């Protein structure tokens, strides 16, 4: 009987083991607002030091001040992920202060609100640049540091829409699909790299307001579905828990997550109902 209890405890330790983020260093992109800022707050509570980046100096400063209240070191630099030169400046700053990254939280992104053939190709390129190429480029600038590290964690924010196609999201879906392809392969290629895919559904953030229309103008409205989405702090709590448990994939949201299972196991039903769900 005692042996059985010991074996049971051993299994619990294996399956519930979490990485300790205390005194680790995390780079958080897209940390100005929304999920990125909320994850930064949650990481600070775990006593993880932070380097924050994204658009909006004032917003980054605000996130920095909130995180510093947890007694951790916090640095920040504004970065436009639509431009490789801006990413180069970010990398230069991180390396100049000797901030060795243990956890990459790749969260920067921009959404879309227009049909595929009504979207200028330049907008397709911009969405792919911000959502996909920027993360790939950023990580490759730290190639030497990553290869020499014993263990590196990468958290990649994709989307429920990265698992299947969805109306008014052609390039957005494509960019999120691409993240799965690159970073899952990276995880398999290097034994010291572990990737956690965060797959949010509808989260109550302002992402729809900055979404791009086909002509490049901002959508500038809060989606009704987004406004009713999961509270962003609850989403961040689930995200950090998934990172600590080193899960490979974590769906985060409410009832809309059912679409992931319908698409995977009953594809014909997915095609029946996808166009009936409001994309805004």
C-alpha positions in Angstrom: 0.0 0.0 0.0 2.8 2.4 0.9 4.6 1.6 -2.4 1.4 2.4 -4.3 1.2 5.8 -2.6 4.8 6.6 -3.3 4.3 5.6 -7.0 1.2 7.9 -7.1 3.1 10.8 -5.7 5.9 10.1 -8.1 3.4 10.4 -11.0 2.0 13.6 -9.7 5.5 15.1 -9.5 6.1 14.1 -13.2 2.9 15.4 -14.6 2.5 18.5 -12.5 6.1 19.7 -12.5 6.4 23.4 -13.3 9.4 25.5 -14.2 10.4 28.2 -11.8 10.4 31.6 -13.3 11.8 33.4 -10.3 14.9 35.4 -11.3 14.6 34.3 -14.9 14.6 36.9 -17.7 11.7 37.2 -20.2 11.4 39.3 -23.4 7.8 40.2 -24.0 6.8 41.6 -27.4 3.5 43.3 -27.9 3.7 44.4 -24.2 2.0 47.8 -24.7 -1.5 46.5 -24.1 -3.8 43.5 -24.3 -2.6 40.0 -23.7 1.1 41.0 -23.9 0.8 43.6 -21.1 -1.3 41.1 -19.0 1.2 38.3 -19.4 4.0 40.8 -18.4 2.1 41.6 -15.2 1.6 37.9 -14.4 5.3 37.1 -15.1 6.3 39.9 -12.7 4.2 38.3 -10.0 6.3 35.2 -10.6 9.3 37.3 -9.9 10.5 37.1 -13.5 12.7 40.0 -14.7 11.3 41.6 -17.9 12.3 43.4 -21.1 9.1 44.9 -22.6 8.7 46.0 -26.2 5.9 47.1 -28.5 4.4 50.2 -29.9 3.6 53.2 -27.6 6.3 54.6 -25.3 3.7 55.8 -22.8 1.9 52.5 -22.7 5.2 50.6 -22.2 6.2 52.9 -19.4 2.8 52.2 -17.7 3.3 48.5 -18.0 6.8 48.8 -16.7 5.7 50.7 -13.6 3.0 48.2 -12.8 5.4 45.3 -13.1 8.1 47.0 -11.1 5.7 47.0 -8.1 6.4 43.3 -7.8 10.1 44.0 -7.1 11.5 42.8 -10.4 13.9 44.4 -12.9 12.0 45.8 -15.9 13.5 47.4 -19.0 11.7 48.5 -22.1 12.2 49.9 -25.6 9.6 50.8 -28.2 9.9 48.7 -31.4 8.0 48.8 -34.7 7.8 45.1 -35.7 6.8 46.2 -39.3 10.5 47.3 -39.8 13.5 45.0 -39.5 15.7 48.1 -38.7 13.6 48.8 -35.6 14.0 45.2 -34.5 17.8 45.5 -35.0 17.8 48.5 -32.6 15.9 46.5 -30.1 18.3 43.6 -30.3 21.3 46.0 -29.9 19.7 47.5 -26.7 19.0 44.1 -25.2 22.5 42.8 -25.8 24.1 46.1 -24.6 22.7 45.8 -21.1 23.5 42.1 -20.9 19.9 40.9 -20.6 20.2 37.1 -21.2 16.8 35.8 -22.3 15.5 32.7 -20.7 11.9 33.1 -22.0 10.8 34.6 -25.3 7.1 35.7 -25.2 6.4 36.4 -28.8 3.1 38.2 -28.7 3.3 41.1 -31.1 0.6 41.1 -33.7 -2.0 42.9 -35.8 -5.4 41.7 -36.9 -7.5 42.1 -40.1 -11.1 43.0 -40.9 -11.6 42.6 -44.7 -12.1 40.0 -47.4 -9.0 38.5 -49.0 -9.5 39.9 -52.6 -10.5 43.3 -51.3 -7.2 43.6 -49.3 -4.3 45.3 -50.9 -1.3 43.1 -51.3 0.8 45.6 -49.3 -1.5 45.0 -46.3 -1.1 41.2 -46.7 2.7 41.8 -46.5 2.5 44.0 -43.5 0.3 41.5 -41.5 2.8 38.7 -42.4 5.7 40.9 -41.4 4.3 41.9 -38.0 2.7 38.6 -37.1 5.2 36.1 -38.5 8.5 37.4 -40.0 9.3 39.7 -37.1 9.2 36.9 -34.6 11.4 34.6 -36.8 13.8 37.5 -37.5 14.0 38.5 -33.8 14.7 34.9 -32.6 17.5 34.5 -35.2 19.3 37.6 -33.9 19.8 35.6 -30.7 21.0 32.4 -32.4 24.3 32.2 -30.6 22.8 32.9 -27.2 20.0 30.3 -27.8 22.4 27.6 -29.0 24.7 28.1 -26.0 21.9 27.9 -23.5 21.1 24.8 -21.6 17.3 25.4 -21.9 15.2 28.1 -23.5 11.5 28.6 -23.4 9.5 30.2 -26.2 5.9 31.3 -25.8 4.3 32.0 -29.2 0.9 33.7 -29.3 -1.0 32.3 -32.3 -4.8 32.3 -32.4 -7.8 30.1 -32.7 -8.0 31.5 -36.3 -4.5 30.0 -36.7 -6.0 26.5 -36.7 -8.4 27.1 -39.6 -9.6 29.7 -42.1 -12.1 32.3 -41.0 -13.9 35.2 -42.8 -12.3 38.6 -42.9 -9.0 37.1 -41.7 -7.2 35.7 -44.7 -3.7 37.1 -44.1 -4.2 37.0 -40.3 -5.0 33.3 -40.5 -2.1 32.7 -42.8 0.4 34.5 -40.5 -0.8 32.5 -37.5 -0.7 29.2 -39.4 2.9 30.1 -40.3 3.9 30.5 -36.7 2.9 26.9 -36.0 4.9 25.6 -38.9 8.2 27.4 -38.0 8.2 27.2 -34.2 6.9 23.6 -34.0 9.7 22.6 -36.3 12.2 24.6 -34.2 11.1 22.8 -31.1 11.7 19.4 -32.8 15.1 20.4 -34.2 16.7 21.6 -31.0 16.5 19.6 -27.7 17.2 22.7 -25.6 14.3 24.7 -27.0 10.7 24.2 -25.7 7.9 26.0 -27.4 4.5 26.7 -25.9 1.8 27.8 -28.3 -0.8 30.1 -26.7 -4.0 29.8 -28.8 -6.5 32.5 -27.7 -10.0 32.7 -28.9 -12.0 35.9 -28.2 -10.2 37.8 -25.4 -11.5 41.2 -24.2 -8.7 43.3 -25.6 -8.6 46.3 -28.0 -7.0 44.3 -30.8 -10.0 44.8 -33.2 -9.6 48.6 -32.9 -6.1 48.4 -34.5 -7.1 45.7 -37.0 -6.4 46.7 -40.7 -9.0 47.1 -43.4 -8.1 46.2 -46.9 -6.9 49.7 -47.7 -4.7 49.9 -44.7 -7.0 52.0 -42.5 -7.7 50.9 -39.0 -11.0 49.2 -38.3 -11.2 51.4 -35.2 -14.1 49.6 -33.6 -14.5 47.2 -30.8 -15.9 43.9 -32.0 -19.0 42.8 -30.1 -17.6 39.3 -29.9 -14.3 40.7 -28.6 -16.0 42.8 -25.9 -17.8 39.7 -24.6 -14.6 37.6 -24.7 -12.6 36.2 -21.8 -11.2 38.7 -19.3 -7.6 39.5 -20.3 -6.2 38.9 -16.8 -7.8 35.5 -16.7 -6.3 34.7 -20.1 -2.8 35.8 -18.9 -3.1 33.6 -15.8 -3.9 30.6 -18.0 -1.1 31.5 -20.4 1.6 31.7 -17.7 0.4 28.5 -16.1 0.8 26.8 -19.5 4.3 28.2 -19.9 5.3 27.0 -16.4 3.9 23.5 -17.2 5.7 23.6 -20.5 2.6 22.6 -22.4 2.9 22.4 -26.2 -0.5 23.9 -26.9 -3.0 25.8 -24.8 -6.4 26.9 -25.9 -7.5 30.0 -24.1 -11.1 31.4 -24.3 -14.7 30.5 -23.8 -17.2 28.5 -25.8 -15.7 29.6 -29.1 -12.9 27.1 -28.5 -15.4 24.3 -29.5 -14.6 25.3 -33.1 -11.1 23.9 -32.8 -12.6 20.4 -32.1 -15.3 20.7 -34.7 -12.8 21.7 -37.3 -10.5 18.8 -36.4 -13.0 16.0 -35.9 -16.1 17.0 -37.9 -14.7 19.2 -40.8 -17.9 19.1 -42.8 -19.8 20.6 -39.9 -17.2 23.4 -39.6 -17.9 24.5 -43.2 -21.6 24.5 -42.4 -21.3 26.8 -39.5 -18.2 29.0 -40.0 -20.0 31.5 -42.2 -22.8 31.8 -39.8 -20.6 33.0 -37.0 -20.1 36.8 -36.9 -16.5 37.6 -37.7 -16.8 40.9 -35.7 
